[in-house]
Amino acid sequence: MLTAFARAFQTPDLRKKLLFTLGIMVLFRIGAHVPVPGVSYENVQACMDEAKGAQGLFGLVNMFSGGALLQITIFALGIMPYITASIILQLLVVVIPRLEALKKEGQSGQGKITQYTRYLTVALAILQATGLVATARSGTLFQNCSVASQIIPDQSIFTTAVMVITMTAGTGLIMWLGEVITDRGIGNGMSILMFVSIAAGFPGALWAIKKQGKLADGWIEFGAVIICGLAMVALVVFVEQAQRRIPVQYAKRMIGRRSYGGTSTYIPLKVNQAGVIPVIFASSLLYIPALIVQFSGSQAGWAQWIQSHFVKGDHPLYIATYFLLIVFFAFFYVAISFNPEEVADNMKKYGGFIPGIRAGRPTAEYLSYVLNRITWPGSLYLGLIALVPTVALIMFNANQNFPFGGTSILIIVGVGLETVKQIESQLQQRHYEGFLR
């Protein structure tokens, strides 16, 4: 990977793209530290110091914003509204025939779906910004903080409107920065910004583990976490690269005096076909009961039961529910994102077939059978990776957003692998000797 980056910097046009991408990343991190007008910076920092890494219900969103959410900056919402909008549109494409027809139109249809995603992102940003401001005004953003209710000194309607507009504009700017990286930089812009947001929290989380450690002034725990992290990265890289290749043979066709077809290829079915989506779905769903209890302020029996079982994350019932939800959403997302019938029909249309399998319905049934078989280990792998922060919470007394595990490690490794592949492909297009031996 380092060799690919070194050779890319030796190529003038790739060097410009890499430097441009790095510049956007720096700009993105600067915006994550600019407070929203109307927020008391001193009180926010005082509450952050009192929290000491216990981010509670907002930990997942805070991780995706690079720590900007709890500091209430102009980029407080981060990339989450766009991620949510993209997932919603992906699900709606399967449900709404009009969107499915747009998807089949090619580049023009995909452009319209992208435009709908932008509109939905802005709408979600307004909704989430309003919720964040209301939470900060009520003092529930930081629990057990003495100055939590004084984070926003001026609670007038004008100040609230300015804060909501500023954070919504920040989300729109993030969306534009991501698209600019995609057009003029290296890699997928939204994925790169998500990578930056998550990686920004790694040094602080690792140093917090060292400070909380007791063996050799915390260095033993620090070293154990680093070794565990390297092992986790190796495991994620291995599984993310694993795929089942279904061989496909295309029959020869004579059109006039020319022969077409007769080639062999394959359909790559990844072991982890769903990516990180099931973990995000399961995490978001498990946050809902705790959010209801927090905003209702109820002290009834059901509220106490949720507080003891579904808030901290180290209860066996929470762990079991989290694991089962990840497995369920892995199968659910694969079912809606990969259509065996459509793949079988396209193969039959162009004269392709799987050796030993009849074209048409038997091919679709075979693809469904193989996909279900490989989704089982992929879903179990996702569940085990997602439980690493819970194990760290119990062993090291770390917070629930432990750096090496769960959503963070899956996204960082996935984005890193994809970016390196794009760099290598662009180097190959320039006939670079190092990749053609």
Disulfide bonds with the S-S distance in Angstrom:
Cys47-Cys145 2.10
